Amino acid sequence: MSDTYTHGYDERENARLRDQAATLVDLLHADTFFPAESRMLEAGCGVGAQTVTLALNSPSAAITSVDISEASLAEARRAVDVAGVTNVTFRHGDVFDLPFPPGSFDHVFVCFVLEHLSQPIVALRALKAMLRPGGTITVIEGDHGSTYFHPDSAPARRSVQCLVELQKRNGGNSLIGRELYPRLREAGFQAVRVSPRMVYVDSSRPHLVDGFTRKTFAAMVEGVRSAALSAGLLDPATFDQGIADLYRAAEPDGVFCYTFFKAVALRR
Ligand SMILES: C[S@@+](CC[C@H](N)C(=O)[O-])C[C@H]1O[C@@H](n2cnc3c(N)ncnc32)[C@H](O)[C@@H]1O
């Protein structure tokens, strides 16, 4: 099953994923721990931006990290080596056709992957099959519709909408964060608990201004400029004004807000 990954795989996008992960470690992972000896599957590990945190938080868990991109896996291996982490094994694989027997894992972790898939429920069912009865899944997704900022700007909102539209045309759904509860239920998970994690950024939090507003969010929208213009979604002047206005929210009197959704659920 192949979906188009809206953000691409170039070095700039890899750096963006690493900035995003480093900035959000506390917000997203302060409560991500897996017991000693547990078998954990990370599906769609990308360049390993979350993998290192997972491994450091749960040093006695056995983590298997899978991605469909060989190039990303090579980056992820490097990231794990640099961090000196030894409890991760990497495998090439597709979440829809994973190379493991059913019930092989105690936990599955999936972050920023479902938003890129045209059949997220099929993926969730495939991941559920990887869990032993009583095993749990953790899913983290964003929701671009949760973006607001000061000063407000119609061009900035329209440039964000270009990303939402492009991802939709690629078969994905960048508004999936708000849907985690119903999607997990539909896929047959039990005891679903969703916890919204809001990133609030003003200039009293300079690491978030730089790491999130600029390097994660504005950079992500800026990254689809040529695709958005080629698709005729917006004229260049309005798109560029929108990007400038997103960076404007990183100025000393600017404010930026975005909500991630973290869900934990059980396979009975
Ligand atoms: C936005 S990246 C997120 C990577 C990582 N989880 C993180 O949070 O930084 C999405 C990843 O999902 C991977 N992916 C997309 N479809 C996949 C599939 N069918 N099977 C496995 N990985 C897939 C992509 O190759 C990409 O590395």
The ligand as a MOL file (V3000), in Angstrom:
LIG
                    3D

  0  0  0     0  0            999 V3000
M  V30 BEGIN CTAB
M  V30 COUNTS 27 29 0 0 0
M  V30 BEGIN ATOM
M  V30 1 C 6.1510 12.3450 9.5510 0
M  V30 2 S 7.1850 10.9270 9.4900 0 CHG=1
M  V30 3 C 7.2070 10.5830 11.2280 0
M  V30 4 C 8.4110 9.8370 11.6440 0
M  V30 5 C 8.5520 9.6260 13.1470 0
M  V30 6 N 7.4990 8.7850 13.6840 0
M  V30 7 C 8.5790 10.9450 13.8840 0
M  V30 8 O 7.6750 11.2180 14.6660 0
M  V30 9 O 9.5200 11.7290 13.6570 0 CHG=-1
M  V30 10 C 6.1600 9.6440 8.8200 0
M  V30 11 C 6.9280 8.3640 8.5550 0
M  V30 12 O 6.0080 7.3140 8.2490 0
M  V30 13 C 6.6240 6.4910 7.2770 0
M  V30 14 N 5.5950 5.7200 6.5910 0
M  V30 15 C 4.6230 6.1760 5.7680 0
M  V30 16 N 3.8700 5.1500 5.3250 0
M  V30 17 C 4.3770 4.0240 5.8830 0
M  V30 18 C 4.0230 2.6570 5.8000 0
M  V30 19 N 2.9890 2.2460 5.0510 0
M  V30 20 N 4.7440 1.7590 6.5070 0
M  V30 21 C 5.7860 2.1710 7.2780 0
M  V30 22 N 6.1730 3.4700 7.3810 0
M  V30 23 C 5.4700 4.3810 6.6930 0
M  V30 24 C 7.3390 7.4680 6.3660 0
M  V30 25 O 8.3470 6.8240 5.6070 0
M  V30 26 C 7.8930 8.4660 7.3800 0
M  V30 27 O 9.1840 8.0900 7.7970 0
M  V30 END ATOM
M  V30 BEGIN BOND
M  V30 1 1 1 2
M  V30 2 1 2 3
M  V30 3 1 2 10
M  V30 4 1 3 4
M  V30 5 1 4 5
M  V30 6 1 5 6
M  V30 7 1 5 7
M  V30 8 2 7 8
M  V30 9 1 7 9
M  V30 10 1 10 11
M  V30 11 1 11 12
M  V30 12 1 11 26
M  V30 13 1 12 13
M  V30 14 1 13 14
M  V30 15 1 13 24
M  V30 16 1 14 15
M  V30 17 1 14 23
M  V30 18 2 15 16
M  V30 19 1 16 17
M  V30 20 1 17 18
M  V30 21 2 17 23
M  V30 22 1 18 19
M  V30 23 2 18 20
M  V30 24 1 20 21
M  V30 25 2 21 22
M  V30 26 1 22 23
M  V30 27 1 24 25
M  V30 28 1 24 26
M  V30 29 1 26 27
M  V30 END BOND
M  V30 END CTAB
M  END
